[in-house]
Amino acid sequence: MKIKFEECETGGRYFIPEFGSQDVAELTFHFNEDGTITADHTYVPHRKRGKGLAYKLLERLMEDAKARDWKIVPSCSYVAAEMRRKPEWRGFEAEKA
């Protein structure tokens, strides 16, 4: 399984394409004016749920956050919950204004 990454001027996404299907597991984000990013959406197709795909996407986001010095606003409930569960990820959460 390969996680792909797309980035544009306003944000990007991590995704796992499924051969022969329009359905993809994905985690999307957008860039904020203050230099933080907002992780705003995580989706896994119904037939692929329960296999850890959302977690793998989030792990990739966190690897990139470390490498690119990103601070994350976790507006996606899944991302917020997982960041609370993993103490090593808490340092990547953007400070609340």
MDTraj code that builds the backbone (N, CA, C; nanometers):
import mdtraj as md
import numpy as np

residues = "MET LYS ILE LYS PHE GLU GLU CYS GLU THR GLY GLY ARG TYR PHE ILE PRO GLU PHE GLY SER GLN ASP VAL ALA GLU LEU THR PHE HIS PHE ASN GLU ASP GLY THR ILE THR ALA ASP HIS THR TYR VAL PRO HIS ARG LYS ARG GLY LYS GLY LEU ALA TYR LYS LEU LEU GLU ARG LEU MET GLU ASP ALA LYS ALA ARG ASP TRP LYS ILE VAL PRO SER CYS SER TYR VAL ALA ALA GLU MET ARG ARG LYS PRO GLU TRP ARG GLY PHE GLU ALA GLU LYS ALA".split()
xyz = np.array([
    [0.0853, -0.1175, 0.0000],
    [0.0000, 0.0000, 0.0000],
    [0.0896, 0.1234, 0.0000],
    [0.0637, 0.2108, -0.0943],
    [0.1435, 0.3316, -0.1074],
    [0.0557, 0.4534, -0.0797],
    [0.1056, 0.5388, 0.0087],
    [0.0359, 0.6639, 0.0375],
    [0.0900, 0.7690, -0.0578],
    [-0.0002, 0.8341, -0.1276],
    [0.0375, 0.9392, -0.2206],
    [0.0095, 1.0744, -0.1567],
    [0.0740, 1.1759, -0.2108],
    [0.0630, 1.3106, -0.1565],
    [0.0450, 1.4088, -0.2707],
    [-0.0492, 1.4989, -0.2543],
    [-0.0704, 1.6084, -0.3493],
    [-0.0740, 1.7380, -0.2703],
    [-0.0076, 1.8390, -0.3232],
    [-0.0077, 1.9691, -0.2568],
    [-0.0320, 2.0771, -0.3614],
    [-0.1072, 2.1789, -0.3205],
    [-0.1296, 2.2939, -0.4067],
    [-0.1089, 2.4195, -0.3224],
    [-0.1380, 2.5323, -0.3775],
    [-0.1166, 2.6592, -0.3103],
    [-0.1968, 2.6724, -0.1804],
    [-0.3145, 2.6135, -0.1757],
    [-0.4023, 2.6313, -0.0604],
    [-0.3994, 2.5164, 0.0401],
    [-0.3424, 2.4020, 0.0036],
    [-0.3405, 2.2880, 0.0940],
    [-0.2978, 2.1619, 0.0240],
    [-0.3534, 2.0501, 0.0678],
    [-0.3158, 1.9247, 0.0054],
    [-0.3901, 1.8079, 0.0640],
    [-0.3442, 1.6893, 0.0261],
    [-0.4051, 1.5676, 0.0778],
    [-0.3074, 1.4520, 0.0694],
    [-0.3276, 1.3601, 0.1607],
    [-0.2617, 1.2304, 0.1595],
    [-0.3713, 1.1327, 0.1208],
    [-0.3391, 1.0387, 0.0324],
    [-0.4446, 0.9474, -0.0102],
    [-0.3887, 0.8121, -0.0506],
    [-0.4771, 0.7134, -0.0413],
    [-0.4452, 0.5769, -0.0801],
    [-0.5442, 0.5393, -0.1899],
    [-0.4993, 0.5403, -0.3151],
    [-0.5914, 0.5072, -0.4240],
    [-0.6189, 0.3571, -0.4280],
    [-0.7353, 0.3239, -0.4773],
    [-0.7717, 0.1845, -0.4942],
    [-0.7839, 0.1594, -0.6436],
    [-0.7061, 0.0661, -0.6937],
    [-0.7044, 0.0372, -0.8366],
    [-0.8445, 0.0051, -0.8874],
    [-0.8828, 0.0724, -0.9955],
    [-1.0105, 0.0454, -1.0594],
    [-1.1307, 0.1060, -0.9894],
    [-1.1076, 0.1983, -0.8972],
    [-1.2186, 0.2561, -0.8222],
    [-1.1969, 0.4059, -0.8053],
    [-1.3052, 0.4783, -0.7927],
    [-1.2989, 0.6214, -0.7638],
    [-1.2804, 0.6472, -0.6143],
    [-1.3091, 0.5468, -0.5326],
    [-1.2980, 0.5622, -0.3873],
    [-1.1521, 0.5649, -0.3448],
    [-1.1202, 0.6591, -0.2596],
    [-0.9871, 0.6655, -0.2017],
    [-0.9998, 0.6961, -0.0535],
    [-0.9069, 0.6429, 0.0225],
    [-0.8933, 0.6853, 0.1611],
    [-0.8109, 0.8132, 0.1555],
    [-0.8522, 0.9167, 0.2304],
    [-0.7774, 1.0416, 0.2232],
    [-0.7836, 1.1208, 0.3530],
    [-0.6813, 1.2031, 0.3701],
    [-0.6749, 1.3004, 0.4781],
    [-0.6396, 1.4323, 0.4107],
    [-0.7244, 1.5333, 0.4266],
    [-0.7021, 1.6608, 0.3599],
    [-0.6648, 1.7687, 0.4610],
    [-0.5960, 1.8700, 0.4118],
    [-0.5571, 1.9826, 0.4967],
    [-0.5511, 2.1093, 0.4132],
    [-0.5539, 2.2239, 0.4826],
    [-0.5321, 2.3508, 0.4139],
    [-0.4349, 2.4361, 0.4949],
    [-0.3664, 2.5240, 0.4229],
    [-0.2703, 2.6143, 0.4844],
    [-0.3432, 2.7354, 0.5406],
    [-0.2968, 2.7838, 0.6541],
    [-0.3540, 2.9023, 0.7178],
    [-0.2564, 3.0197, 0.7047],
    [-0.3096, 3.1397, 0.7124],
    [-0.2269, 3.2595, 0.6984],
    [-0.1195, 3.2702, 0.8054],
    [-0.1430, 3.2114, 0.9228],
    [-0.0450, 3.2207, 1.0315],
    [0.0660, 3.1151, 1.0219],
    [0.0684, 3.0389, 0.9121],
    [0.1729, 2.9393, 0.8922],
    [0.1380, 2.8000, 0.9430],
    [0.0251, 2.7861, 1.0118],
    [-0.0188, 2.6543, 1.0568],
    [-0.0938, 2.5855, 0.9428],
    [-0.1243, 2.4594, 0.9636],
    [-0.2114, 2.3889, 0.8697],
    [-0.3311, 2.3360, 0.9477],
    [-0.4442, 2.3270, 0.8812],
    [-0.5640, 2.2690, 0.9417],
    [-0.5913, 2.1350, 0.8758],
    [-0.5848, 2.0285, 0.9563],
    [-0.6239, 1.8957, 0.9096],
    [-0.7752, 1.8921, 0.9220],
    [-0.8432, 1.8964, 0.8078],
    [-0.9876, 1.9209, 0.8118],
    [-1.0771, 1.8028, 0.7765],
    [-1.0214, 1.6942, 0.7256],
    [-1.1099, 1.5861, 0.6826],
    [-1.0311, 1.4562, 0.6681],
    [-1.0867, 1.3484, 0.7192],
    [-1.0325, 1.2142, 0.6982],
    [-1.1483, 1.1259, 0.6533],
    [-1.1251, 1.0479, 0.5489],
    [-1.2302, 0.9610, 0.4967],
    [-1.1689, 0.8285, 0.4521],
    [-1.2369, 0.7198, 0.4867],
    [-1.2015, 0.5866, 0.4384],
    [-1.3302, 0.5229, 0.3862],
    [-1.3289, 0.4694, 0.2627],
    [-1.4492, 0.4035, 0.2098],
    [-1.4973, 0.2933, 0.3040],
    [-1.6277, 0.2742, 0.3106],
    [-1.6882, 0.1780, 0.4035],
    [-1.6244, 0.0403, 0.3965],
    [-1.6024, -0.0111, 0.2791],
    [-1.5506, -0.1482, 0.2672],
    [-1.4038, -0.1601, 0.3079],
    [-1.3363, -0.0468, 0.3294],
    [-1.1956, -0.0483, 0.3695],
    [-1.1754, -0.0109, 0.5166],
    [-1.2828, 0.0189, 0.5866],
    [-1.2713, 0.0610, 0.7267],
    [-1.2274, -0.0548, 0.8154],
    [-1.1650, -0.0186, 0.9269],
    [-1.1192, -0.1187, 1.0223],
    [-0.9851, -0.1798, 0.9882],
    [-0.9155, -0.1240, 0.8900],
    [-0.7860, -0.1777, 0.8469],
    [-0.6702, -0.0834, 0.8789],
    [-0.6995, 0.0235, 0.9525],
    [-0.5934, 0.1145, 0.9940],
    [-0.5496, 0.2154, 0.8887],
    [-0.6280, 0.2320, 0.7829],
    [-0.5869, 0.3239, 0.6766],
    [-0.5850, 0.4697, 0.7224],
    [-0.6846, 0.5112, 0.7978],
    [-0.6877, 0.6496, 0.8467],
    [-0.5652, 0.6765, 0.9337],
    [-0.5293, 0.5819, 1.0161],
    [-0.4126, 0.5977, 1.1025],
    [-0.2847, 0.6079, 1.0199],
    [-0.2725, 0.5285, 0.9154],
    [-0.1544, 0.5349, 0.8291],
    [-0.1439, 0.6716, 0.7613],
    [-0.2567, 0.7258, 0.7188],
    [-0.2565, 0.8598, 0.6589],
    [-0.2122, 0.9636, 0.7613],
    [-0.2627, 0.9517, 0.8830],
    [-0.2260, 1.0458, 0.9880],
    [-0.0790, 1.0327, 1.0246],
    [-0.0280, 0.9116, 1.0299],
    [0.1154, 0.8932, 1.0564],
    [0.2001, 0.9660, 0.9526],
    [0.1593, 0.9565, 0.8278],
    [0.2333, 1.0244, 0.7202],
    [0.2262, 1.1755, 0.7378],
    [0.1089, 1.2286, 0.7720],
    [0.0971, 1.3718, 0.7998],
    [0.1920, 1.4112, 0.9123],
    [0.1966, 1.3332, 1.0187],
    [0.2813, 1.3674, 1.1321],
    [0.4303, 1.3591, 1.0970],
    [0.4685, 1.2644, 1.0129],
    [0.6071, 1.2582, 0.9654],
    [0.6431, 1.3860, 0.8899],
    [0.5521, 1.4289, 0.8032],
    [0.5767, 1.5513, 0.7268],
    [0.5736, 1.6744, 0.8159],
    [0.4872, 1.6743, 0.9177],
    [0.4820, 1.7867, 1.0114],
    [0.6162, 1.8023, 1.0815],
    [0.6743, 1.6914, 1.1188],
    [0.8057, 1.6953, 1.1837],
    [0.9125, 1.7460, 1.0867],
    [0.9132, 1.6935, 0.9664],
    [1.0143, 1.7308, 0.8672],
    [0.9999, 1.8752, 0.8195],
    [0.8752, 1.9246, 0.8128],
    [0.8505, 2.0584, 0.7580],
    [0.8196, 2.1625, 0.8659],
    [0.8295, 2.1211, 0.9904],
    [0.8047, 2.2095, 1.1047],
    [0.6647, 2.2702, 1.0997],
    [0.5657, 2.1858, 1.0708],
    [0.4267, 2.2285, 1.0667],
    [0.3652, 2.2216, 1.2058],
    [0.2801, 2.3160, 1.2363],
    [0.1925, 2.3091, 1.3524],
    [0.0526, 2.2834, 1.2964],
    [-0.0220, 2.1961, 1.3620],
    [-0.1483, 2.1478, 1.3072],
    [-0.2667, 2.1927, 1.3919],
    [-0.3683, 2.2431, 1.3246],
    [-0.4979, 2.2706, 1.3856],
    [-0.5844, 2.1490, 1.3510],
    [-0.6156, 2.0638, 1.4493],
    [-0.6896, 1.9411, 1.4189],
    [-0.8411, 1.9623, 1.4179],
    [-0.8951, 2.0168, 1.3086],
    [-1.0401, 2.0379, 1.3040],
    [-1.1158, 1.9102, 1.2699],
    [-1.0486, 1.8122, 1.2143],
    [-1.1084, 1.6804, 1.1906],
    [-1.1135, 1.6065, 1.3244],
    [-1.2285, 1.5531, 1.3604],
    [-1.2436, 1.4874, 1.4907],
    [-1.1508, 1.3674, 1.5058],
    [-1.1271, 1.2943, 1.3979],
    [-1.0368, 1.1793, 1.4046],
    [-0.8945, 1.2244, 1.4359],
    [-0.8475, 1.3256, 1.3647],
    [-0.7121, 1.3770, 1.3866],
    [-0.6989, 1.4304, 1.5297],
    [-0.7978, 1.5046, 1.5752],
    [-0.7943, 1.5603, 1.7108],
    [-0.7861, 1.4490, 1.8151],
    [-0.8677, 1.3453, 1.7990],
    [-0.8688, 1.2350, 1.8957],
    [-0.7354, 1.1614, 1.8977],
    [-0.6810, 1.1334, 1.7827],
    [-0.5535, 1.0608, 1.7766],
    [-0.4386, 1.1454, 1.8306],
    [-0.4406, 1.2754, 1.8048],
    [-0.3349, 1.3621, 1.8579],
    [-0.3413, 1.3671, 2.0109],
    [-0.4598, 1.3594, 2.0676],
    [-0.4726, 1.3553, 2.2139],
    [-0.4202, 1.2235, 2.2700],
    [-0.4361, 1.1144, 2.1949],
    [-0.3945, 0.9813, 2.2421],
    [-0.2438, 0.9599, 2.2379],
    [-0.1768, 1.0288, 2.1479],
    [-0.0329, 1.0060, 2.1284],
    [0.0460, 1.1246, 2.1844],
    [0.1061, 1.1099, 2.3010],
    [0.1797, 1.2215, 2.3614],
    [0.2869, 1.2809, 2.2697],
    [0.3510, 1.1982, 2.1888],
    [0.4572, 1.2482, 2.1008],
    [0.4038, 1.3372, 1.9881],
    [0.2739, 1.3347, 1.9643],
    [0.2137, 1.4194, 1.8607],
    [0.1591, 1.5500, 1.9163],
    [0.1433, 1.5598, 2.0458],
    [0.0845, 1.6799, 2.1050],
    [0.1674, 1.8049, 2.0761],
    [0.2964, 1.7904, 2.0645],
    [0.3828, 1.9048, 2.0360],
    [0.3619, 1.9656, 1.8979],
    [0.2881, 1.8960, 1.8136],
    [0.2619, 1.9477, 1.6789],
    [0.1311, 2.0228, 1.6689],
    [0.0540, 2.0258, 1.7777],
    [-0.0731, 2.0970, 1.7749],
    [-0.0485, 2.2464, 1.7853],
    [-0.1150, 2.3224, 1.6970],
    [-0.1037, 2.4676, 1.6976],
    [-0.1658, 2.5220, 1.8264],
    [-0.1050, 2.6244, 1.8801],
    [-0.1606, 2.6877, 1.9997],
    [-0.2902, 2.7585, 1.9645],
    [-0.3852, 2.7494, 2.0544],
    [-0.5134, 2.8145, 2.0318],
    [-0.4999, 2.9648, 2.0563],
    [-0.5647, 3.0416, 1.9716],
    [-0.5565, 3.1880, 1.9838],
    [-0.6377, 3.2393, 2.0991],
])
top = md.Topology()
chain = top.add_chain()
for i, resn in enumerate(residues, 1):
    res = top.add_residue(resn, chain, resSeq=i)
    for name in ("N", "CA", "C"):
        top.add_atom(name, md.element.get_by_symbol(name[0]), res)
traj = md.Trajectory(xyz[None], top)
